[in-house]
Amino acid sequence: MRSLGYRIILTVLLAISAVSISFAARADSGTIRISVLKGGWFIGASGGSGVLYFHGRQYRLSIGGLDAGFVFGASQTYLSGRVSNIYQPSDVAGVYGAGGAGAALGTGVRAIVLTNQKGAVLELSGRQTGLMVNADLSGLAISLR
């Protein structure tokens, strides 16, 4: 009788593990390109646009954000990379937060990894042009157009 209980518990645990693995395996990835214009004097703002490429289709994106801390200057940033852990295009939409410090004079290289509340992960790199000095907390909101 006791071994029957162990078998039932083992079977239930295996079933739960199989369901968990199948849900995790369904998460997909795509590529993304964005262009963001950022400017500020102590408090900064950013805005831009982009494109998500997912399952052979293109989805246009709108980008906006705020920076709080020490922000001075203006810059244009072009980033591209991979978006992972998404099930559908709307999973990219959301708020991404980051803290950091940096400076750009002329043209520089930029790389960042961001995660939103839905678990979407953006791994981006590209170039930044302009004059920008910052030590701030940033919020970036991405939405589908």
Buried (B, 14 or more C-beta within 10 A) or exposed (E): EEEEEEEEEEEEEEEEEEEEEEEEEEBBBBEBBBBBBBBBEEEBEBBBBBBBBBEEEEBEBBBBBBBEBBBBBBBBBBBBBBBBBBEEBBBBBBBBEBEEEEEBEEEBEBEBEBBBEBEBBBBBBBEBBBEBBBBBEBBBBBBEE
